[in-house]
Amino acid sequence: MRELKKLLGYLGPYRKDLLIGSLLVLVETCFELVIPVLMADLIDVGVARRDVVYILYKGAQMGICALLALATGLMYARFAARASYGWGAQVRRAQFAQVQRYSFANLDHFETSSLVTRMTTDVTVLQNAINGGLRPLMRSPIMLVMGIGLSFWMSPRLALIFLVCAPILGVILFFIVRRVAPMYGKLQAAVDRLNHVVQEDLAAIRAVKAFVPEDYEQAQFDQVNSRLADTSRETFHYAVLNLPSLQVVMYTSVVLILWFGGNMIAQDQLQVGDLTGFLSYVFQGMNSLMMLSNVFLLLTRSLASAHRIAQVLEEEPQINSPEHAVYQVADGSVEFQNVSFKYHKDAQQSALSQVNWKIEAGQTVGILGGTGSAKSTLVQLIPRLYDASEGAVLVGGKNVRQYDLHALRDAVSIVLQNNLLFSGTVRENLRWGDASASDGELWQALEAACADEFVHKMPNGLDTDLGQGGGNLSGGQKQRLCIARALLKHPKVLIFDDSTSAVDTATEQKIRRNLASYRNITKIMIAQRISSVMDTDQIAVLEDGRIHAVGTHRQLLAEDAIYQEIYASQMKGWVLHGTAA
């Protein structure tokens, strides 16, 4: 409940709409409660005396009350919709903004499919709770209390039947709600699993088509889909007992009231109009209990969704800008001082251990190492995508923890191993690097990345739509566009995380020559091929999260066994000393 109250704080400007909607429900309820009293007078006075004028007069009053109830109900619907959907938009905005503040370590706590569900399905549940639950929540207690009070006013003896039956219905509904409540959390978790399988399948659809495992993927989907169906069936199997429970108790009450009421009419202890009005209040009272139970079901499901949303909002970003941050990065020098890193603080082994390495501003350096040697992990510490567990990472002579995050990441541009382009045109994707870049600057960056040749051939040049995630481009084309985008940031440090792996050797050499003209930028290149880094100022060889050796190509080729082994395996046709065989 605390989490739901916290989320209600995001109502903001829609709080007024919610308040007005609540007041309109109260007004509507008052109009509806007056109608049975008027109907009783119409029957007992107008019909009994055959007074047509009185019947028409009371009928007009009932009609006016009904129209006013209808008008206030429609106005309520408008304000409730504005409040619920506006609130939902605010909560989604807050979640999205919070996720943007997450570090990679925070994102490791949530599956992508779960975050999507929390921003869509869970928020929709909260919206439905306001849109569909506010009206019965406001009406039901009033109608229940007023119904009981007015029924006692009409006939205390018959009201005892209502007092006996209403608690029975309340107890039944309580047990239904208690049974269903814990199931909603399981239901949302089942939705998470379904979304995960669908997302994974669509993201890897090319691999699925290539390896033809459609039967396996279908089996995976059927499994999570069946689990969701079973969880939903079990949940709503109990939830739908609301209606039959209401009907059993309500019609039992009606039969008893008609039986005893009929005897009272026969003994002139009750009038027909009073019995009719009394039955109206009984129906209203029973329906109120029914609506309250539905509200509790909505509230129970909302609490499960509110808990999941609150987990996203209350997740503290592990990496933040310091209070007195530095906003200017002096140069592109990078230094690792006794750096160790664990992805989880309770992990037994460190991904990086005691790394010491200094890179001068403007240098071009290479990083080599086998799979799992923590090459990508090392460079991700430079822009503080992760924080070092021990030691310090310095950029521009200052600890990265001293910088404002935006300023640091603006000065450090990284082309990740998994290249990602966004839906939109070539121009829109490139301007992620510099939103104000002119066409001339865009073409200059494309030329440096050797991407101008294929962009020129596109039907609309810079305005060509790339499709979702650049799906109509090859891997090498994606890599070159991402390099151009990174260059447009004009960074002090430029990191290539195996970013030319899909580019042919001739094009890669041309890109390296073009990048050499950017003398004020420190360039760090992670590569699998020695040919990609052999001309750099220094090369670091990583092994099991440690720097095994650092030196130039000639130094490592002469002194380091691991580098010699890599060289011998890759550079066939060359002798160990680097001369043509």
N, C-alpha and C positions, 0 to 999 in steps of 0.2 A: 504493500500500500504506500510505503514511503517513496518508492520509485515512481509510482503513478502520480503522486503529488508533485514530485520533482518535475516530471514531464509536463504537468499542467502549467508549470511556470513558463513554458514556451508559448502559451496562448498569446501573450503580448497584446497587440492591438485587437485581437479577436476575443479578448475577455469581455468586452462590452457586448458583442453579439451574443455570447453565451448567456450573459446576465439578462439581456432583453428577451432571449428565447425562453429562459426559465420563467420570467414574469408572464409571458404570453401563455405558457402552459398552465400556470395558476389561474389566469383569467378564464381560459378555455374550460378548465375543470369546474369552476364555479358555475358557469353557464350550463354545463351538462348536469350538474347536481340539482339545479333548480327545476329541470324538466320533469322528473318523476313527481315532484310536489304539485306542479301545475296539472299534470295528467290525472293525479288523484282527485283534485278539485273538479276537473272537467267531468270525470265519471260520476263522482258522488253528488255533485251539485247540478251540473249542466244536464247530464244524461238522466239522472234521477228525476229532475223537475221538467225534463224535456224543454229546457230553455235554450233555444237555438242561438240567441244573441250571446249568452254566457259561454256556450260551447265555442262559438266563433272567436269570442274575445280571448278565452284561454288558449285556443288553438293558435291564434295570432301571436300570443305571448310565447308559446312553445316554438313557433316558427322563427320568431325574432331571436330567441335564445340559441336555436340550432344554427341560424345564419351567422350569429356573432361567434359561436363556437367554431364554425367552419372557417370564418375569416381569421380568427386568432390562430387557428391550427395551421392555416396556410402561411401566415406571417411567421409563425414559429419555425415551420419547415425551412423558410428562407434563411432566417438567422442561424438556425442550427447547422444548416449546410455550410454557410460561410464560416462559422466557428470551427466545425470539424475538419473541413478540407483546408482551411487556413492554418489550423493547428498542425495538421499532418504535414503540410509543406514546411512549417517552421521546424518540426522535429526532424524531418528528412534533411533539411538544410544544416541543422546542428550536427547530425551524424556525419554527413559528408564533410563538413568543415573539420570535424574531429579526426576523421580518417586521414585528411590531408596533413594534419599535424603529426600523425604517427611516424615513428621511425620504422625501419625494417623489422626491428625486434618486436615492436608492437604488432605489426601486421602478421608476424609469425604466430600470434595467439589466436587468430581467426582464420577460418577458411574463407576464400573469396565468395563462395556460394552462400555461406552463412551471412556475410555482410550484405549481400544483395537481398536476401530474404528479410533481414532486419530493417532494411531501408524501404522495402516494398510491402510484403505481406504483413509484417508485424505492425507497421504504421497504419495499414488499412484496417487492421483489427481495432486499433485505437480509434480511428475515425468512425468506424461502425458503432463503437461503444458510445460515442457522443451523438452521432446522427440517429442511431436507433434506440439508444438507451436513456437519453436525457428525458424525453417525454414521459415514458412509463415511470422513470425514477421520481419525477416530480409529481405525476398524477396519482400514482398508485397509493402512496401513504395517505394523501389527502382524501382520495375516494374511499379508501378503506376505513379511515377514522370517521369521515362524514357519513359514509354509508351505514356503519354500525350505529353512530349517534342518531341519525334520522330514522333508522329502522326501529330503534328503541323508542323514539318519539312517537312513531306510528303504532307499534304494538310490542310492548316489552316481552310478552309471552312468546310470540313468534321469534323474536330476536334471540331468545335462548337457543333455538335450533341453529341459528347462524353462528352463535358463539361456540357451540359444540363442534360444528363441522369445519369452521375456518381453521382452528388449531390443528385438526387432523390433516387438512390439506397442507398447512405450513410445515408440519413434521415430515410429510412425504417429500415435499419439495426440498427441504433441508438435506435429506439423505441423498436425493438425486444430485444436488449441487456438490455435496461433499464427495460423492463418488466420481463426478466428472472433472472436478477442479484439477487434480494432478495430471489428468490425461492431456490437457492442452499443451503443456510443455513438451510432452512426447510427440504431440502432433506437429508442432513447429519444428522440432528436431528432424522429424521424418521429411518435412518439406525441404529442410536444409540438404538432406542426403539426396533427395530427388534432384534438386537444383545442381548439386555438385556433379552428379553423373551426367546430366544433360549438358552442363557447361563444358565438362571435360571432353565429352564426345564431340561437341560442335567445334571446340578449339582444335581438336586433333582429327578433324574429319578427313583431311588429306591422308594422314597415316592410316586411318581406318579403311579408306578406299584402297590404299596401296597394299595393305597386308590382308585384306578381306576377312577381318574377324567380326563381320556383322552379327553372326549368331551369338558370339560371346558378348558383344556390346548390347544386343537385344536382351540377353539373359540378365546382364547387369541392370539394365533399365527395368525389366520386368520385376526383378527382385525388390528394388527400392520403391517401385510404383505399387507393388502388391503390399509392401510394408506400410506405405502411406494409406492405401485403401483400407487395410485391416485396422490401423490405428484410428482412422476417421470413423470406420464402422463401429468400432468398440466405443469410441467417445460419444458419438451421436446416438448410439443404441440406448444409452442411458438418458441422454439429453432430451430425446423425443418422448420420454415417459411423462414429461410435464403435462402435455395436452390430455392424454387419457386419465391421468390422476385428477386433473381439474374437472373433467367431464363426469367422472364417477362421483366425486364429492359434490359437485354442483347440482347434478340431477338428482342425487339422493336428497340433498337439501330441498330442492324444488318439490319433490314428491311429498316430503314430510311437511313442508310449509303449506302446500295445497291441501293436504289431508287435515291438518290441524286448523288451517285457515278456513277451509270449507265448513268444518264443524262450528267454528266461531261465527261465521256468517249466518249459518242456520240458526244459531242461538242469539242472533242480533248483537253479538259482542264485537263485530268487525264489519266494516263496509267493503263492498267490492272494490271501490277505487283505492282504498287503503291497501288492500291485498295486492292489487296490481302495482301500485307504487312501491310496496314493500318488496315484491319480487324483483323490481328494477334495481333496488338497492342491493339485494342479495347478489344479483348477477354482477353488478358493478364491484361489489366487495370481493367476490370470487375471482373475477377477472383481474382485479388489482393484485391479488396474491399471485395469480398466474404471471402477470406482467413483471412483478417483483422477482419472481423466480427466473424469468428470462433475463432480467437486468443482472441478477447475480451470476448467471451463466456468462453473460457478456463481460461482466466485471472480472470474473475468474479468468476468462481467456485473455482479457486485457492485461491482467496482472502478469500472466506468463509472458506476454509480448513486451510489456513495460520492463520486465526484468531483463529481457534479452537486449532491448534498446539501451537500457541504463548501463549494461556492461560495456557497450561501445562508447557511450558518453563519459563514463567514469574511468575508462582506461587511461591512465596517466601517460602522456607521451614521454618516453624514456630519454629523449634528446630534445633539449630546449635551449634557446638563446640565453646566455647569462644576463644578470641584472644590468651590469655596466659593460655592454658588449662593444667589441671593436668592429667598426663598419668598413674599414679599409684594409685590403690585403696588399702588403707592400710589394711583393714580387712572387715569382712562381717557385721559389725554393721549397723543397719538401724534405723533412727529416723524421726518421723513426728512431725513438730513443727507448730501448728495452721494452718494446711493445709485445704484449701477449694479448690474446683474445679468445674468449669462449662465447659460443652462440647462446648458451644457457649457463647461468652462474653456478648451477649444481652439476655441470658436465664434468666428467672425470678427466677428459683430455682437452687440451687447448687446440684450437684451430691454428693459431699462430703462437710461437714461443720465442721470446727474447730476440725480437727483430731489431737490428741496428743498421741503419742505412741512411746516407745523406745524398740528396740530389740537388745540384746547384740550379739556380734560376736560369732558364733558357736551354738547359741540357735536354738531349733526347736520350732516353734510357729504355732498355728492354727488360722484360721479365720472362724467364723460361722456367718450366717445371712440368712434372708429370700431372696427370689428372688427380685432383684431390690434394694438390700441394698448397692450396690456399692462395693462389695468385689473385683471384677475384676478390677474396676476402680482404687481402692486403690493401688493394686500391680503394675499396669501399670505405676504409677508415679515413681517407683523405678528405672527402666532402662530408664526413660524419653521417653517412648512411647507417653506420654502426659506430659505437664508441669503444675504444680500446679498453680491455679489462684491466690491463696494467700498462704502465709506461705512458709515453706521450707521443702524439703525432703533431709535428710542427709544419705550418704552411706560412711562408713569408716571415719566418723567424718567430712566430707566435703559436702557442698551443691552440689547436683547432677549437677547443672548448671555450676559448676566450672570444671567439668571433660570433657576431650575429649570424644565425643559420642562413638567412637569405643572402647576406653579403658573401659568406664563404662559398655557398653553392653557386652563386653567380660568378665567382672567380674560378671555380673548378668545374670544368665541363667533362662529362663522362659519356662515352658511347658504350653502352652495355653490351654484353655478349648476346643477349636476346634482343634483337632490334625491334623497336615498336614504332609504328606510324599510326596516326589517328585518322579517323574518317574525315574526309575533306580533300582539298586540292593540294598540289605540290607547294604552292605559295603559302597556304595556311599552315602546313606542317613545318616549313622552313622558318616561318616567323615565330615559332616557339622559341627559337634561338634569339631573335631580335624582332620584337613586334613592329618596330618602326623602320625596318630595313627596306631600302629602295630596291627596285628590280635589278639595278646594276650591282648592288651588293649581293643579292641573291644569286645572280649568275656568276659572280666572282667566287662565291663559296662553292657553287656547283662545279665550277671549273677546277678548283683546287681538289675537290673530292672525285674528279673524273665522272661526275654525274651529268654534266651538261650535254654530253653526246646523246644520251637516250632521252633526256627531257626535251631536247630540241625536236626529237622525232615524235613526241607525243602529240595527239591531235590538237590539244589546246595549250601546249607548252606548260607554263607555270600554273595555268588555271585548269589543268587536267585533274579530274576527280580520281583519287587513288582507290576508292572503295573502302570497305571496312578493313582497317588495319593494314592497308596497302596490299590487299590480297591479290591484286592483279600485277604485282611486281615480283621479280625473281629475288632470291636471297641476296645476291650481290648488289642489285639495284637498291634494295632496302638499306643495306649497309652503307652505300655511298651517299644516299640521301641523309642518313643519320649523321654521317661525318660532316656533311655540309651544314646541317642544322647545328651541330656542336661548334663549328668554326664561327658561325654567326654570333655566338655569345661573346666573342673576343675575350676568351678566358685567359687567366694567368697560368693555369695548369690544364692540360688536355690529356685525358686518359682514354686509351683505346683498349677495351677488354676483348681481345681476339676479334676485333671489329672488321678485319679484312679476310676472314677465313673462307668466305664464299666468293672472293674476288680472284680472278686469274692472276698468275705471277707477274705478267707484264703490266697489267693495270695497277697491281699493288706497288710495283716499283715506281710507276709514274706518280701515284698518290704520295709515296714517301718523298720523292723529289719535290713535289709541290709543297708538302708540309715543311720541308727544310727551309723554305723562304720565310716562315713564321718564326723568326729568330727570338722574339721576346716571349714566346710561349714555351713552358716546360712540357715536353711530350713524354708520356709514359705509355709504353706499348707492351701489352701482354700478347704473346704469340705462341703458336705451336711450332712454327717453322723458323729455323735459325736464319734463313735468308731474309726474314722480316726484321730482324734486330741486329744483324751482324755489323751494320754500319753505324750503330748508335754509339754515344759517348761512353756508356757503361752498360753492362748486362748483369742482372742479378739472377742467380740460379736458385730456385726454391726446392726444398725437399722436405716433406712431412711438416710443413708449417714453419720451417726454419730457413734462413738464408744460408745456403751451403757455400756459395762463393759469389764474389762481385769483381768485375774487371771488364776490360775491353775484349773484343773478339779474339785478338791475338794472344792476350794474356791467358784467357780461359782455355783456349785451344792448346796452349803450351803446358798449362799447369793443372787443369781440373779434369778429373777422370769422367765425371758425369757429363760435362759439356762435350768432351771428346767422343763419348759414346753416342750422344744425341747427334753430333756432327757426322760421325761415321755412318749412322743409320739413315740420315736424311740427304747428305751431300754425296751420293754415289757418283763416281767419276772424278772425285777430288781426293787428293792425298791428304793426310793429316795436317800437313803444314800449310794447306790452303792454296796450293798451286795446282794447275790443271794436270790431270794424269795423261 
